[in-house]
Amino acid sequence: MKNRIFLKILGLTTLYLAIFATLAFVQFNDRSMFSRNIGALRISGSVNRKTAEQSRIVGDQEYAVNDDISVFFAGLEFDLSGESGNGLAYVGADGSKTAAYAEAMMFSVSEARFHLSGGQELSFYTNSEQEKTELVISATLTDEIERILIPFKIASKASVKNEEPDRLTVEYNGVEYAFGAAMIDEKSRIIALSRVDPVAFYRIVPKNDSVEFNFREFMVSGSMEKSVYNDIVQRWQGTAFAGLERRMNAAGAASNSGEAVMTAYLAEAARRGALALAVDTVPAPYKNVSVRTFLSAPLLGSLNALLRGFITSESQKTSGIASSAGSEPQDFLRDEKVFEYLAQRDNKGLFNSGIEYVEALDPAAVSLDMCAGILEGRESWSRWQDGENPFDALLPRVFTLISTHIKKDKQNTSVFVYDETVDVFYNIRLGVALTAYGEAVANNGWAAVGRSLVISALSFADSDASIGSHLELSPEGDFIKISSADTVPAALIYDELGLSEFYPHSVGFGQVMDKVWAWTASPSIDASIQDNVLDFYVSFPIGGTHYIYIFNIPPFSRIQLRNMDYRSDARFEQYDALGWLYSVQEQVLMFKMVHQASIERIRIIF
């Protein structure tokens, strides 16, 4: 009897303890497993049940999360826990590494945004357009955090197609994906986003040409049709012309730096058929040779007074290139249009030294800052040389670097190629070179991407058509000017875009006579030689006046202009007529040309 009573008491006690334990578990365990599809993303892990039930917000849903959240997209799993040594982590400005983890999550139709420990924020956004989906990962970091390290895993149904520095290609469900712009440690499976480069893209890799690159994805509005692109540039050109005039007439603007403003203004005025009027309205301080160089000489004269400075400048530049050839040969590709400069001056020795460097260069050693120079060099070889183009061997690497480092804003209205911050002038230079390449080989894709780089840069122009020198991609996915950056002046952009055939430039005649070249504002100069008679055919609008240097002309017997012998005159620029002067020591001919015909002939008889 006593045993039965004891058993009943024991049973009731056990039941009460079980009920109490269940109630305690229910009361104190707030974890609830969570899995949800957000656009093309899948988020899984555990959340705080009370928060999940009580703190939903209209338009967005917010949850307090535990530190075991993962984000899945197209064969990758991004781990937002900080428990393991290789989990989500921050790197401070001093290089120290600390664990990080997700504290709360908000999501909308296509975005999951995580509030992380320490007040940082991480966003996963899926962008679907024209049957392609990409993942955009962006970080918002406070000043004390330099980078965030996001670990990821390859899903069992996915496979790695190739692993290269800063590039990982994954095949998932028969489709290849790659990180188009991110700092990737492909071996450790970590993405690093920084305050200066806070956005990464993981997108479909299309099968295009020999390069895995989706051209259309980086074509901004107006880039596909050359005529539309030209209209965009011309609108900027109109703004620039008005801005150049304002700058030139500003008090105290006359200086060596102001000469570029004046030269671009005069070149554009000549293009508009108003050069004489523009020259008359140039403020007197600008005409003073103390603030001028050879740059403006073809449009404003003072050839003899500026000759010595010109010779010195040429000598210094040639010496610099020669020095680089021995110690820093990569400068052949980093500096602007070096091969064109050497070819125009018929400097075969340095030109061939540069080509030897290009032929021996390991494509893997090519860096992003060499890409524009390689494209420029290729164009120069095609113009001046015959045979197989040595730059072609480097093109696959160039296109890989461009496709890896090109990034767009969230609205797909601007694209730039860069490592950490956007160098605006380099993007214009690269865009011009890429456009020229694409048009030369009939590759409309690369031509449109090149135009897109230029259009994107011009879209940031101010009221004077100048542009901030450096941009960065904000956490919101917009390109913004870096507040401390300098300005790329409109005059420099005008020259780079080649907007006026009257802008002073060099023309080489080495194929006619060794080492002969000219510095001119003429849209076209042709040369021929026969029976010790050297002829130059110079074009310019009728009634227009311009000036020419012709270098490396050996001593001669006489000069004819308009079929008449003309004598040298030290005051030749003072007359409203043709005239010339010869520097025997420098072997440089200087001409003042006043055109009665659209093409005037200069005849040199040896």
Residue pairs with C-beta under 8 A, 6 or more apart in sequence:
30 48
30 49
30 50
30 51
31 46
31 47
31 48
31 49
31 66
32 46
32 47
32 48
32 49
32 52
33 44
33 45
33 46
34 43
34 44
34 45
34 46
34 47
34 52
34 63
34 65
35 42
35 43
35 44
36 42
36 43
36 44
36 107
37 43
38 107
38 108
38 109
38 110
38 111
38 112
38 126
39 109
39 110
39 111
39 126
39 128
39 133
40 73
40 74
40 110
40 126
40 128
40 133
40 135
41 71
41 72
41 73
41 112
41 124
41 126
41 135
42 71
42 72
42 73
43 69
43 70
43 71
43 72
43 105
43 107
43 112
44 69
44 70
44 72
45 65
45 66
45 68
45 69
45 70
45 80
46 65
46 66
46 68
46 69
47 63
47 64
47 65
47 66
47 105
48 63
48 64
48 65
48 66
51 62
51 63
51 64
52 63
55 62
55 63
55 64
56 62
57 106
59 108
60 106
60 107
60 108
61 106
61 107
62 104
62 105
62 106
63 104
63 105
63 106
64 103
64 104
65 102
65 103
65 104
65 105
65 114
67 80
67 81
67 82
67 83
67 101
67 102
68 81
68 83
69 80
69 81
69 102
69 105
69 114
70 77
70 78
70 79
70 80
70 81
71 77
71 78
71 80
71 112
71 124
72 78
72 155
73 124
73 126
73 135
73 202
74 133
74 135
74 158
74 170
74 172
74 175
74 177
74 202
75 154
75 155
75 157
75 158
75 170
75 171
75 172
75 173
75 177
76 152
76 153
76 154
76 155
76 158
76 170
76 177
76 202
77 152
77 153
77 155
78 124
78 137
78 150
78 151
78 152
79 87
79 88
79 150
79 151
79 152
79 153
80 88
80 101
80 102
80 114
80 116
80 122
80 150
81 87
81 88
81 101
81 102
82 88
82 89
82 99
82 100
82 101
82 117
83 99
83 101
86 151
86 188
86 190
87 99
87 100
87 101
87 151
88 99
88 100
88 101
88 102
88 116
88 148
88 149
88 150
88 151
89 97
89 98
89 99
89 100
89 148
89 149
90 97
90 98
90 100
90 118
90 120
90 141
90 145
90 147
90 148
90 149
91 97
91 145
91 146
91 147
91 148
91 149
91 192
92 98
92 144
92 145
92 146
93 143
93 144
93 145
93 146
95 146
97 149
98 118
100 116
100 117
100 118
100 120
100 148
101 116
101 117
102 114
102 115
102 116
102 117
102 122
103 114
103 115
103 116
103 117
104 114
104 115
105 112
105 113
105 114
105 115
106 112
106 113
106 115
107 113
110 125
110 126
110 127
110 128
111 123
111 124
111 125
111 126
112 123
112 124
112 125
113 121
113 122
113 123
113 124
114 121
114 122
114 123
114 124
115 121
116 122
116 148
118 142
118 145
119 142
120 139
120 140
120 141
120 142
120 145
120 148
121 139
121 140
121 475
122 137
122 138
122 139
122 140
122 148
122 150
123 136
123 137
123 138
123 139
123 140
123 475
124 135
124 136
124 137
125 135
125 136
125 137
125 138
125 410
126 133
126 134
126 135
126 136
127 133
127 134
127 135
127 136
127 410
129 412
130 216
132 203
132 204
132 214
132 217
133 203
133 204
134 180
134 201
134 202
134 203
134 204
135 201
135 202
135 203
136 199
136 200
136 201
136 410
136 477
137 150
137 182
137 191
137 193
137 199
137 200
137 201
137 202
138 193
138 198
138 199
138 200
138 475
138 476
138 477
139 148
139 193
139 198
139 199
139 475
140 198
140 475
141 147
141 148
141 193
141 194
141 195
141 198
141 475
143 195
145 195
146 194
146 195
147 192
147 193
147 194
147 195
148 192
148 193
148 194
149 190
149 191
149 192
150 190
150 191
150 192
150 193
151 188
151 189
151 190
152 189
152 190
152 191
153 189
154 160
154 170
154 189
155 172
157 172
157 173
158 170
158 171
158 172
159 170
159 171
160 168
160 169
160 170
160 171
161 169
161 170
161 171
161 176
162 168
162 169
163 169
163 186
163 187
164 186
165 186
166 179
166 182
166 183
166 184
166 404
167 178
167 179
167 184
167 186
167 400
167 404
168 178
168 179
168 184
168 186
169 176
169 177
169 178
169 205
169 212
170 176
170 177
170 178
171 177
175 204
176 204
176 205
176 212
177 202
177 203
177 204
177 205
178 202
178 203
178 205
178 212
179 191
179 200
179 201
179 202
180 201
180 202
180 203
180 403
180 404
180 406
180 407
181 199
181 200
181 201
181 404
181 405
181 406
181 407
182 191
182 192
182 193
182 200
182 201
182 202
183 191
183 192
183 193
183 194
183 197
183 200
184 190
184 191
184 192
185 191
185 192
191 200
193 199
193 200
194 420
196 420
196 421
196 472
197 419
197 420
197 472
197 473
198 473
198 474
198 475
199 407
199 473
199 475
199 477
201 407
203 214
203 217
204 214
205 212
205 213
205 214
206 212
206 213
206 214
208 214
208 215
208 445
209 443
209 445
210 396
211 396
211 399
211 400
211 403
212 403
213 399
213 402
213 403
213 445
215 445
215 446
215 448
215 449
216 445
217 408
218 406
218 408
218 415
218 449
218 452
219 448
219 449
219 452
220 412
220 413
220 414
220 415
220 452
220 455
220 456
221 413
221 455
222 228
222 229
222 231
222 232
222 451
222 455
223 229
223 448
223 449
223 451
223 452
223 455
224 444
224 448
226 439
226 447
226 451
229 451
229 454
229 455
232 455
232 458
233 454
233 458
233 497
233 499
236 458
236 461
236 465
237 268
237 494
237 499
239 461
239 463
239 464
239 465
240 264
240 268
240 464
240 465
240 490
240 493
240 494
241 265
241 268
241 269
241 272
243 463
243 464
243 465
243 466
243 490
244 261
244 264
244 265
244 268
244 464
244 465
244 490
244 491
244 494
245 265
246 464
247 253
247 258
247 261
247 464
247 490
248 258
248 261
248 262
248 265
248 282
248 283
248 286
249 283
253 261
254 283
254 285
254 286
254 288
254 291
255 291
256 291
256 292
256 293
258 286
258 291
259 286
259 291
259 292
259 293
259 295
259 296
260 295
260 489
260 491
260 492
260 495
261 489
261 490
261 491
262 282
262 286
262 296
262 300
263 295
263 296
263 299
263 491
263 503
263 504
264 490
264 491
264 494
264 495
264 500
264 503
265 278
265 282
265 491
266 275
266 278
266 279
266 282
266 296
266 299
266 300
266 502
267 299
267 494
267 499
267 500
267 502
267 503
267 504
267 521
268 494
268 499
268 500
269 275
269 277
269 278
270 278
270 299
270 500
270 502
270 521
270 541
270 544
271 499
271 500
271 501
271 502
273 541
275 299
275 502
275 541
275 544
275 545
276 543
276 544
276 545
279 299
279 300
282 300
285 291
286 292
287 300
287 302
289 302
289 305
289 306
292 300
292 302
292 306
293 306
293 309
293 310
293 313
294 306
294 307
294 309
294 310
294 313
294 504
294 519
294 549
295 504
296 504
297 303
297 306
297 310
297 504
297 519
297 547
297 549
298 504
298 519
298 520
298 521
298 522
298 546
298 547
298 548
298 549
299 502
299 504
299 521
299 546
299 547
300 547
301 547
301 573
301 592
302 573
303 547
303 549
303 573
303 581
303 590
303 592
304 570
304 573
304 581
304 583
304 590
307 549
307 583
307 586
307 588
307 590
310 519
310 549
311 586
311 588
317 341
318 345
318 347
318 350
321 331
321 332
321 335
321 338
321 341
321 342
321 350
322 350
324 331
324 332
324 335
325 332
325 350
325 353
325 354
325 357
329 353
329 354
329 357
330 357
330 370
331 338
332 338
332 339
332 354
332 357
332 358
332 373
332 377
333 358
333 366
333 370
333 373
333 374
333 377
334 369
334 370
334 373
335 373
336 372
336 373
336 376
336 429
337 373
337 376
337 380
338 354
338 373
338 377
339 351
339 354
339 355
339 376
339 377
339 380
339 381
340 376
340 379
340 380
340 383
341 506
342 350
342 351
342 354
343 351
343 380
343 383
343 384
343 508
343 510
344 506
344 507
344 508
344 510
344 517
345 506
345 508
345 510
345 515
345 517
345 551
346 508
346 509
346 510
346 514
346 515
346 516
346 517
354 377
355 381
355 390
358 374
358 377
358 390
358 391
358 394
359 390
359 393
361 394
363 393
363 394
363 396
363 397
364 397
366 374
366 394
366 397
366 398
366 401
367 401
368 401
368 405
368 417
368 418
368 419
369 426
371 398
371 401
371 402
371 417
371 430
372 426
372 429
372 430
372 433
374 391
374 394
374 395
374 398
375 391
375 398
375 430
375 433
375 434
375 436
375 437
376 433
377 391
378 389
378 391
378 392
378 395
378 437
379 433
379 436
379 437
379 440
381 389
381 390
381 391
382 389
382 440
384 508
399 446
402 417
402 430
402 434
402 449
405 417
405 418
405 419
406 415
406 416
406 417
406 449
407 415
407 416
407 417
407 418
407 473
408 414
408 415
409 415
409 473
409 477
409 478
409 479
410 476
410 477
410 478
411 477
411 478
413 456
413 459
414 456
414 459
414 460
414 479
415 449
415 452
415 453
415 456
416 422
416 427
416 453
416 456
416 457
416 471
416 479
417 427
417 430
417 453
418 427
421 470
421 471
421 472
421 482
422 470
422 471
422 472
422 473
422 479
423 469
423 470
424 457
424 460
424 467
424 468
424 469
424 470
424 471
424 488
425 469
425 488
425 492
425 493
425 496
427 453
427 454
427 456
427 457
428 453
428 454
428 457
428 488
428 493
428 496
428 497
429 496
430 450
430 453
431 450
431 451
431 452
431 453
431 454
431 457
432 450
432 454
432 496
432 497
432 498
433 450
434 446
434 447
434 449
434 450
434 453
435 447
435 450
435 451
435 454
436 450
437 443
437 446
437 447
437 450
438 444
438 445
438 446
438 447
438 448
438 449
438 450
439 447
454 497
456 479
457 467
457 493
458 467
458 493
460 467
460 468
460 471
460 479
460 481
461 467
461 490
464 490
465 490
465 493
466 487
466 488
466 489
466 490
466 493
467 487
467 488
467 493
468 481
468 482
468 485
468 486
468 487
468 488
469 485
469 486
469 487
469 488
470 481
470 482
470 485
470 486
471 479
471 480
471 481
471 482
471 485
472 479
472 480
472 482
473 479
473 480
474 480
494 500
494 503
495 503
501 523
501 524
502 521
502 523
502 546
503 521
504 519
504 520
504 521
505 519
505 520
505 521
506 517
506 518
506 519
506 520
507 517
507 518
507 520
507 522
507 525
508 516
508 517
509 516
509 517
509 518
509 527
510 516
510 517
512 527
512 528
512 529
512 534
513 527
513 529
513 534
513 552
514 552
515 551
515 552
516 527
516 550
516 551
516 552
516 553
517 550
517 551
517 552
518 525
518 536
518 548
518 549
518 550
518 551
519 548
519 549
519 551
520 538
520 546
520 547
520 548
520 549
521 540
521 546
521 547
522 538
522 539
522 540
522 546
522 548
522 593
523 539
523 540
524 537
524 538
524 539
525 536
525 537
525 538
525 539
525 548
526 536
526 537
527 534
527 535
527 536
527 537
528 534
528 535
529 535
532 605
532 606
533 603
533 604
533 605
533 606
534 553
534 603
534 604
534 606
535 601
535 602
535 603
535 604
536 550
536 601
536 602
536 604
537 599
537 600
537 601
538 548
538 593
538 599
538 600
538 601
538 602
539 598
539 599
540 546
540 593
540 595
540 598
540 600
541 595
541 598
542 595
542 596
542 597
542 598
543 595
544 594
544 595
545 576
545 592
545 593
545 594
545 595
546 593
547 573
547 590
547 591
547 592
547 593
548 589
548 590
548 591
548 593
549 588
549 589
549 590
550 588
550 589
550 590
550 591
551 586
551 587
551 588
552 587
552 588
553 582
553 587
553 588
553 589
553 604
554 587
554 606
555 584
555 587
556 604
556 605
556 606
557 605
557 606
558 565
558 605
559 565
559 566
559 568
559 580
559 589
559 602
559 603
559 604
559 605
560 566
560 601
560 602
560 603
560 605
561 578
561 580
561 600
561 601
561 602
561 603
562 578
562 596
562 600
562 601
563 601
566 578
566 579
566 580
568 580
568 581
568 582
569 575
569 579
569 580
569 581
570 581
572 579
572 580
572 581
572 590
572 592
573 579
573 592
575 592
576 594
577 592
577 594
578 591
578 592
578 593
578 594
578 600
579 591
579 592
580 589
580 590
580 591
580 592
581 589
581 590
582 588
582 589
582 590
583 589
583 590
589 604
591 602
593 600
